[in-house]
Amino acid sequence: MNDVSSSPKTPEELYALLDDLGVSYSTRTHAPVFTVAESVGLRDEIPGGHTKNLFVKDKKDKYFVLTVEENAAVDLKTVHKVIGAASRVSFGRPEKMLEYLGVAPGSVTVFGAINDTRNQVTFVLDEDLMQNDVINGHPLSNDATTSIERNDLLRFLEATGHTPLVLKVTD
């Protein structure tokens, strides 16, 4: 059998899943943003915890998405000890990001879990970020921000077959 992955889900398919789960969320469209610095102007318009997502892998090709508060620092030399990686982590290749999460660099998001149907990625949510009642992330494209309540984000991840790790991964 040919193992061809289906095409990545669209933001509309993400919203449909959230609706099916009975999750309330709001999405605001904006100019595409590729970095935290570019997204700073949205802070006053969109309340809640804003995220930075790191797509990383260990030497055994185990992949992780680290979702942290946008200004938080992650020590890539030591975070492997916290997340259970086999070695120090490095950034995952764009091809794997597209294959597993259905997104390109600049659009990595916790919502990419909807595309990881074979559970190739472990999702790690930083404890500090999870202190926010509302978490914001890109809905599979970087020209919008979706706001979702913390517990609904956990429900979304569980619904995609992912049990997220909530760990202190920032300095």
C-alpha angles and dihedrals in degrees: 000000000000112000098214112156117228118248116280119272118258126234087255090058089049091052090048090055091048089050091049089053091051090240119155115221139151129216128203121193121217142155111301113275122199101178139034089247091058092051098053092097090065095061097090091047099046118045125205137053113329117211142224115196125203120197105205140162139197129226091272090057094251107153130214137182110211110201112195139158109286097250097040122116122229118198103221090191094064109018091092089073091058099043098043098248119160093236143351110314130239131187115283120242119263090240091059091045089056093043097048104028102023092231138106127232109289091037102066108143142165085240087069085085087087088069096045094087093155094051095241093148133062113213116217120191116196115239092227092054090050090062086078117092090215126040123197126209141155112272093228092298131064096229094079140040123217119204117207133169115258095245092046089054088056090048090051092052092048090049090056090053096259125124102202122219113229104203140149100257100152131083 
